[in-house]
Amino acid sequence: MFALPPNEPDVGDREPLDAGIDGLCEILDADREAVIESLADIIRRRAAFEEARRQFEKGGGRDA
């Protein structure tokens, strides 16, 4: 049912991501590290939002 991931990821798996980050660096005129840190922050905030939304839908909001 579930396959174990390979020990080492295929470099080809990261090529679209690398190209996207390079494109953002050019558009934003920022270095790669700053772009990656910003993307990581966006992902963390989205995950926190989704968790809060799930809790709210279960009826476990802050005021519950």
N, C-alpha and C positions, 0 to 999 in steps of 0.2 A: 504494500500500500504506500509506504513512504520510503523514499530512497535516501540513503545517506549522502551528504554532500561530499564532493571529492576533497582529498586532503589539501590540495592546492587549487585555488580557483583559476579558471581559464582566464588568461590575460584579456582575451577577446570580450569577456563579460563586462569589463570595465571601460572599454573603448568609448561607447556612447556617453558614459558619465564623464570621462576625461575630456571629451570634445565639448560637452555641455559646460563644464567648469571653465575650460579655456575660453569659450564664447562669452560667458558671463564676465570673466576677467577683462576681456577686451571691451565689452559694452560698459561695464562699471568703472573701467580704468582703475582696477584694484589688483592687488597681488593675490596669488592663489590661496595662500593661507587665510587671508581675510575673507575670501569668498567661501571657502570651506567652513570656516567658523560660523559665518552668517547662515549658511545653509543648515548646519547642525543646530543652530539656535531655532531656526524656523521649524525644523523637524521636532525638536523637544517641545516647543510651544504647541504644535499641532497635536502631539501625543497627549499633552496635559489637557488640551481642550477636549479631545475625544474621550478621555477618561472622565472628565467632569460631565460631559454630555451623557455618557453611559450611566453615571451615578444619578444624574437628574432624572433620566428616563426610568430608572429603578425606583424612584421616589426617595432617593437618599441625598437630596440637595443639602446645602449648608444649613438650612433652617429646619431640617427634619429631625 
